[in-house]
Amino acid sequence: MVAAPRPAFWTSYLLGVVIVSVSWIPWAVQIATVEASYQGNSNKATLKTRTMAQVWTDWHTQGALGPIEIGALAVACVVILLALFTSWLFLPTIYRGGSVWTALRDAFRMVASGVGVLTALFMLLLAVITLADGVTDGDYFREPVIVAMPGTLISIVILLIWLTRAARAMGGPAVLLDANPRCEFCGYDLTHVGIDGRCSECGEATQKSMEFGICRRQSRWQKEHTFPAFFSSIVGVIVRPAHFYKCLALRVDMHRPRAFSRLNIGFIGGGAAAWIFCSAYMMGAPGHEMAAPICAAVLLVSLIAWTLLRLVGSIMTSWALVTQNLSEPLHARMVLAYESAFLWTFCVWSGLVISSFMIWGNWISSLIKGRQIHFFGPEEPEVMVFIGGNVALLLLWGWRFLIAFRHTRWSNF
């Protein structure tokens, strides 16, 4: 589908969008055939049944365009918009130099080719939810919801894994746009300068740029694949980004940077699950009811971390391309992988703030004597502190990407 002619590509893609948009309609109609009502404080539901034909007629009392058609159109629009957005998220992986528009077009074709995978996962999810609905015992809505939460997240993870592998295949090995030796400090071409000489542009000794181990010494994670090296690199990326990227070897395989990113996102998801379990346990939540929420939390937090990393990386990569501060496509992929370490700052900030609210209540309101913060309106100070801290971290992260691109712009190793 990626290499198909334009008419065949658009026909296949739009057909897939239509299938996804209407595939949920029979399930929605079937669910609506049973209405649950509760009387008083009783937990026992009284079920009222209708046929699917009656449900369809009730939904179209105002005309041919009912809520089900509007819902299908909304799903189609969401699928198309998400395809465009996801294409942009994969720009750092797809971009191989040259035209950015060509890279975005290729990224959209790659994402659109996943509509078949999306359709299969969507149909499978609906089948599993319907099966859970059929074996419900007691609470009519409980089992389908429990299945839908982790099921939806698992489907999204599978789709993103497929898209990531497809993007790497399309992007291929990063092509070095300039194989000439360059000054690490200013980018001056050192082809005709001896190793004992000096850069004609900035005056730095050329030996610093042309001899491995002086400027580019590799990070510890590039030298050894161990957990101490992993945690040491996390600290190095967060605390000393300029020093880390000055020493980072860039013309190497992407295997270890990708492993570094995957480990960070995986540990963040696991850490979030552990925090939720401890919080729920302290609040007295039944243990047997925590399995599904914890599984969903692992997947949801991992997805949020991946999306946030890709979003900030795509924004800053686009900015670097516009301002011509990105000399090699490989550098953007390398920076994106190692900046996954900064996701830990969001986790630590959010975890500490929310935990403080759980332990001490609205302590910020008590500290400022119940005053509200007027920004978009009267807001609770706890909400503004939580949001404001994360916004500040996002701005800091963008600045860090600029530092990383500046110190990885020129590299001979």
C-alpha positions as CSV (number, residue, x, y, z in Angstrom):
1,M,0.0,0.0,0.0
2,V,2.9,2.4,0.7
3,A,4.3,2.0,-2.8
4,A,0.9,1.7,-4.5
5,P,-0.2,4.3,-7.2
6,R,-2.0,7.3,-5.8
7,P,-5.6,6.1,-6.9
8,A,-5.1,2.7,-5.4
9,F,-3.6,4.1,-2.2
10,W,-6.5,6.5,-1.5
11,T,-9.1,3.9,-2.5
12,S,-7.6,1.4,0.0
13,Y,-7.2,4.0,2.7
14,L,-10.7,5.5,2.5
15,L,-12.2,2.0,2.3
16,G,-10.4,1.1,5.5
17,V,-11.6,4.3,7.2
18,V,-15.2,3.5,6.2
19,I,-14.9,0.0,7.6
20,V,-13.6,1.2,10.9
21,S,-16.3,4.0,11.1
22,V,-19.2,1.6,10.6
23,S,-17.9,-1.6,12.2
24,W,-19.0,-0.6,15.7
25,I,-22.6,0.2,14.7
26,P,-24.0,-3.4,15.1
27,W,-22.4,-3.7,18.5
28,A,-23.8,-0.3,19.6
29,V,-27.3,-1.3,18.5
30,Q,-27.0,-4.7,20.2
31,I,-25.9,-3.0,23.5
32,A,-28.9,-0.6,23.3
33,T,-31.3,-3.5,23.1
34,V,-31.1,-3.8,26.9
35,E,-31.7,-0.9,29.3
36,A,-30.8,-1.2,33.0
37,S,-32.7,0.8,35.6
38,Y,-32.3,0.9,39.3
39,Q,-35.1,1.6,41.8
40,G,-34.2,3.4,45.0
41,N,-31.0,2.3,46.7
42,S,-31.2,-1.2,45.3
43,N,-28.2,-2.6,43.5
44,K,-30.4,-5.0,41.6
45,A,-30.9,-3.8,38.0
46,T,-34.2,-4.2,36.2
47,L,-33.6,-5.0,32.5
48,K,-35.9,-3.8,29.7
49,T,-35.3,-5.4,26.4
50,R,-36.0,-4.2,22.8
51,T,-35.3,-5.7,19.4
52,M,-32.5,-4.2,17.2
53,A,-35.2,-3.0,14.8
54,Q,-36.9,-1.1,17.6
55,V,-33.7,0.5,18.7
56,W,-32.9,1.6,15.1
57,T,-36.4,3.0,14.7
58,D,-36.2,4.9,18.0
59,W,-32.8,6.4,16.9
60,H,-34.3,7.8,13.7
61,T,-37.6,9.3,14.8
62,Q,-36.3,12.8,13.8
63,G,-35.2,11.7,10.3
64,A,-32.8,9.6,8.3
65,L,-29.7,11.2,9.9
66,G,-29.7,9.8,13.4
67,P,-27.1,9.7,16.2
68,I,-25.5,6.5,14.8
69,E,-24.7,8.2,11.4
70,I,-23.3,11.3,13.2
71,G,-21.2,9.0,15.3
72,A,-19.8,7.1,12.3
73,L,-18.9,10.4,10.6
74,A,-17.2,11.6,13.8
75,V,-15.2,8.3,14.0
76,A,-14.1,8.8,10.3
77,C,-12.9,12.3,11.0
78,V,-11.1,11.2,14.2
79,V,-9.3,8.4,12.3
80,I,-8.2,10.8,9.5
81,L,-7.0,13.4,11.9
82,L,-5.2,10.9,14.1
83,A,-3.4,9.6,10.9
84,L,-2.2,13.1,10.1
85,F,-1.1,13.7,13.7
86,T,0.7,10.3,14.0
87,S,2.5,10.9,10.6
88,W,4.0,14.1,12.1
89,L,5.0,12.2,15.3
90,F,7.1,9.8,13.1
91,L,8.9,12.6,11.3
92,P,12.2,12.1,13.2
93,T,12.2,8.4,12.2
94,I,11.1,8.8,8.6
95,Y,13.2,11.9,7.7
96,R,16.4,10.9,5.7
97,G,17.4,14.4,4.5
98,G,16.2,16.5,1.7
99,S,12.6,17.7,1.5
100,V,10.6,17.7,4.8
101,W,7.4,17.6,2.8
102,T,8.5,14.3,1.1
103,A,9.2,12.9,4.5
104,L,5.8,13.9,5.8
105,R,4.1,12.4,2.7
106,D,6.0,9.1,3.2
107,A,5.1,9.1,6.9
108,F,1.4,9.6,6.1
109,R,1.5,6.7,3.6
110,M,3.2,4.6,6.2
111,V,0.6,5.4,8.9
112,A,-2.3,5.0,6.4
113,S,-1.0,1.5,5.5
114,G,-1.8,0.5,9.1
115,V,-5.5,1.0,8.5
116,G,-5.8,-2.8,7.9
117,V,-4.2,-3.5,11.2
118,L,-6.4,-1.0,12.9
119,T,-9.5,-2.6,11.4
120,A,-8.5,-6.1,12.5
121,L,-7.7,-4.9,16.1
122,F,-10.9,-2.9,16.3
123,M,-13.1,-5.8,15.2
124,L,-11.3,-8.2,17.6
125,L,-11.8,-5.7,20.4
126,L,-15.5,-5.4,19.7
127,A,-15.8,-9.2,19.6
128,V,-14.1,-9.6,23.0
129,I,-16.3,-6.9,24.5
130,T,-19.4,-8.5,23.1
131,L,-18.3,-11.9,24.5
132,A,-17.7,-10.3,27.9
133,D,-21.1,-8.7,27.7
134,G,-22.7,-12.1,27.0
135,V,-21.3,-13.8,30.1
136,T,-22.0,-10.9,32.5
137,D,-23.3,-12.0,35.8
138,G,-25.1,-9.5,38.0
139,D,-23.9,-6.0,37.1
140,Y,-24.8,-5.6,33.4
141,F,-22.2,-3.0,32.6
142,R,-19.3,-4.1,34.7
143,E,-17.6,-6.8,32.7
144,P,-17.6,-5.1,29.3
145,V,-16.0,-2.0,30.8
146,I,-13.3,-4.0,32.6
147,V,-12.5,-5.7,29.3
148,A,-12.7,-2.5,27.2
149,M,-10.1,-0.6,29.3
150,P,-7.0,-2.8,28.9
151,G,-8.3,-4.1,25.6
152,T,-8.3,-0.7,23.9
153,L,-4.9,0.1,25.3
154,I,-3.4,-3.2,24.2
155,S,-4.8,-2.6,20.7
156,I,-3.2,0.9,20.6
157,V,0.1,-0.5,21.8
158,I,0.1,-3.3,19.1
159,L,-0.7,-0.7,16.4
160,L,2.0,1.6,17.5
161,I,4.6,-1.2,17.6
162,W,3.6,-2.1,14.0
163,L,3.8,1.5,12.9
164,T,7.2,2.0,14.6
165,R,8.7,-1.0,12.8
166,A,7.2,0.2,9.5
167,A,8.7,3.7,10.1
168,R,12.1,2.2,10.7
169,A,11.9,0.1,7.6
170,M,10.9,3.2,5.5
171,G,13.5,5.4,7.1
172,G,16.1,2.9,6.6
173,P,19.7,3.4,7.9
174,A,20.4,7.1,8.3
175,V,22.4,8.4,5.4
176,L,25.3,10.7,6.3
177,L,24.7,13.9,4.3
178,D,28.2,15.1,4.8
179,A,31.1,12.6,5.1
180,N,33.8,15.3,5.2
181,P,35.6,15.8,8.6
182,R,34.1,18.8,10.3
183,C,35.3,21.0,13.2
184,E,33.3,19.9,16.3
185,F,33.0,23.5,17.4
186,C,32.0,25.5,14.3
187,G,31.4,22.9,11.5
188,Y,34.3,24.1,9.3
189,D,35.4,21.6,6.6
190,L,38.8,20.1,7.8
191,T,39.4,18.1,4.7
192,H,42.6,20.0,3.8
193,V,43.7,20.8,7.4
194,G,46.3,18.5,9.1
195,I,45.6,16.8,12.4
196,D,48.2,19.0,14.0
197,G,46.8,22.2,12.7
198,R,44.0,24.6,13.8
199,C,40.6,25.3,12.4
200,S,40.7,28.4,10.1
201,E,37.2,29.5,11.3
202,C,37.4,29.2,15.1
203,G,41.0,28.5,15.9
204,E,40.4,25.3,17.8
205,A,43.0,22.5,17.5
206,T,41.8,20.1,14.7
207,Q,43.1,17.1,16.8
208,K,40.1,17.7,19.2
209,S,37.7,17.1,16.3
210,M,39.5,14.4,14.3
211,E,40.8,12.1,17.1
212,F,38.4,9.8,18.8
213,G,38.4,10.0,22.6
214,I,39.1,13.7,23.0
215,C,35.7,15.3,22.4
216,R,33.6,12.2,21.5
217,R,34.3,9.6,24.2
218,Q,31.0,7.8,24.1
219,S,28.5,7.6,26.9
220,R,28.7,4.9,29.5
221,W,25.6,3.2,28.0
222,Q,27.3,3.1,24.6
223,K,30.3,1.3,26.2
224,E,28.5,-1.2,28.4
225,H,24.9,-2.6,28.3
226,T,24.3,-2.9,32.1
227,F,21.8,-1.5,34.5
228,P,24.5,0.7,36.3
229,A,25.4,2.1,32.9
230,F,21.7,2.7,32.2
231,F,21.0,4.6,35.4
232,S,24.2,6.5,35.1
233,S,23.2,7.6,31.6
234,I,19.8,8.7,32.9
235,V,21.4,10.9,35.5
236,G,23.9,12.3,32.9
237,V,21.1,13.2,30.4
238,I,19.0,14.9,33.1
239,V,21.7,16.7,35.1
240,R,24.4,17.5,32.5
241,P,22.8,17.5,29.0
242,A,25.4,19.7,27.4
243,H,28.3,17.5,28.6
244,F,26.4,14.3,27.8
245,Y,25.8,15.3,24.2
246,K,29.3,16.7,23.7
247,C,30.7,13.2,24.5
248,L,28.1,11.2,22.7
249,A,29.3,9.2,19.7
250,L,26.7,9.8,16.9
251,R,27.9,7.8,13.9
252,V,27.0,4.5,15.5
253,D,24.2,1.9,15.3
254,M,20.8,2.9,16.8
255,H,20.3,-0.4,18.6
256,R,21.4,0.9,22.1
257,P,19.7,4.3,21.9
258,R,16.4,2.5,21.1
259,A,17.0,0.0,23.9
260,F,17.6,3.0,26.3
261,S,14.3,4.6,25.2
262,R,12.3,1.4,25.5
263,L,13.7,0.7,29.0
264,N,12.8,4.2,30.2
265,I,9.2,4.0,29.0
266,G,8.8,0.5,30.3
267,F,10.1,1.3,33.8
268,I,8.0,4.5,33.9
269,G,4.9,2.4,33.2
270,G,5.9,-0.2,35.8
271,G,6.6,2.6,38.3
272,A,3.2,4.2,37.7
273,A,1.5,0.8,38.3
274,A,3.5,0.3,41.6
275,W,2.5,3.8,42.8
276,I,-1.2,3.3,41.9
277,F,-1.1,-0.1,43.7
278,C,0.4,1.4,46.9
279,S,-2.0,4.4,46.8
280,A,-5.0,2.1,46.3
281,Y,-3.9,-0.3,49.0
282,M,-3.4,2.5,51.5
283,M,-6.9,3.7,50.7
284,G,-8.3,0.3,51.4
285,A,-9.3,-0.7,47.9
286,P,-10.1,-4.5,47.5
287,G,-7.1,-6.3,46.0
288,H,-9.1,-8.5,43.6
289,E,-10.5,-5.3,41.9
290,M,-7.1,-3.7,41.2
291,A,-5.8,-6.1,38.6
292,A,-7.6,-4.5,35.6
293,P,-6.9,-0.8,36.6
294,I,-3.2,-1.6,37.3
295,C,-2.8,-3.3,33.9
296,A,-4.5,-0.4,32.2
297,A,-2.3,2.1,34.1
298,V,0.9,0.4,32.9
299,L,-0.3,0.7,29.3
300,L,-1.8,4.1,29.6
301,V,1.2,5.8,31.3
302,S,3.6,4.1,28.8
303,L,1.4,5.4,26.0
304,I,1.3,8.9,27.4
305,A,5.1,8.9,27.9
306,W,5.7,7.7,24.3
307,T,3.3,10.2,22.9
308,L,4.8,13.1,25.0
309,L,8.3,12.1,23.9
310,R,7.3,11.9,20.2
311,L,5.3,15.2,20.4
312,V,8.1,17.3,21.9
313,G,10.7,15.6,19.7
314,S,8.6,16.3,16.5
315,I,8.1,19.9,17.5
316,M,11.8,20.5,18.2
317,T,12.9,18.5,15.1
318,S,10.6,20.6,12.9
319,W,12.1,23.7,14.5
320,A,15.6,22.5,13.9
321,L,14.9,21.7,10.3
322,V,13.3,25.2,9.7
323,T,16.2,27.0,11.4
324,Q,18.8,24.6,9.7
325,N,20.3,23.5,12.9
326,L,20.1,19.8,12.1
327,S,22.9,18.6,9.9
328,E,22.3,14.9,10.0
329,P,19.0,12.9,10.2
330,L,20.6,10.4,12.5
331,H,21.2,13.1,15.1
332,A,17.5,13.7,15.6
333,R,16.8,10.0,16.1
334,M,19.7,9.8,18.6
335,V,18.6,12.8,20.6
336,L,15.0,11.6,20.7
337,A,16.0,8.3,22.1
338,Y,18.2,9.6,24.9
339,E,15.8,12.4,25.8
340,S,13.4,9.7,27.0
341,A,15.3,10.0,30.3
342,F,13.8,13.4,30.9
343,L,10.3,11.8,31.2
344,W,11.3,10.8,34.7
345,T,11.1,14.4,35.8
346,F,7.4,14.5,34.9
347,C,6.9,11.3,36.8
348,V,8.7,12.5,39.9
349,W,6.9,15.9,39.9
350,S,3.4,14.5,39.3
351,G,3.9,11.7,41.8
352,L,5.2,13.9,44.6
353,V,2.4,16.6,44.0
354,I,-0.4,14.1,43.8
355,S,0.9,12.1,46.8
356,S,1.1,15.3,48.9
357,F,-2.6,16.0,48.1
358,M,-3.5,12.5,49.1
359,I,-1.7,12.7,52.4
360,W,-2.2,16.3,53.5
361,G,-5.3,17.2,51.4
362,N,-5.5,20.7,49.9
363,W,-2.5,22.0,51.8
364,I,-1.7,24.7,49.2
365,S,-5.2,26.2,49.7
366,S,-4.7,26.1,53.4
367,L,-1.3,27.8,53.0
368,I,-2.6,30.7,51.0
369,K,-5.9,30.8,53.1
370,G,-8.2,29.4,50.5
371,R,-7.6,31.9,47.7
372,Q,-8.2,31.0,44.1
373,I,-5.9,31.6,41.2
374,H,-7.5,33.5,38.4
375,F,-5.9,32.5,35.1
376,F,-8.5,31.1,32.7
377,G,-11.0,31.6,35.6
378,P,-11.2,30.9,39.3
379,E,-9.0,27.8,39.6
380,E,-8.0,25.8,42.6
381,P,-4.4,26.4,43.5
382,E,-3.6,22.7,43.7
383,V,-4.7,22.3,40.1
384,M,-2.7,25.2,38.9
385,V,0.5,24.1,40.8
386,F,0.2,20.6,39.2
387,I,-0.4,22.0,35.7
388,G,2.0,24.8,36.0
389,G,4.8,22.5,37.1
390,N,4.3,20.2,34.1
391,V,4.1,23.2,31.7
392,A,7.4,24.5,33.1
393,L,9.0,21.1,32.5
394,L,7.7,21.0,28.9
395,L,9.3,24.4,28.2
396,L,12.5,23.2,29.9
397,W,12.4,20.1,27.7
398,G,12.2,22.1,24.6
399,W,15.2,24.2,25.6
400,R,17.1,20.9,26.3
401,F,16.4,19.7,22.8
402,L,18.0,22.9,21.5
403,I,21.0,22.2,23.7
404,A,21.2,18.7,22.4
405,F,20.9,19.7,18.7
406,R,23.6,22.4,19.2
407,H,26.1,19.9,20.7
408,T,25.3,17.1,18.1
409,R,25.3,19.3,15.0
410,W,28.8,18.4,14.0
411,S,30.4,15.1,14.7
412,N,33.1,12.9,13.1
413,F,32.4,9.9,15.2
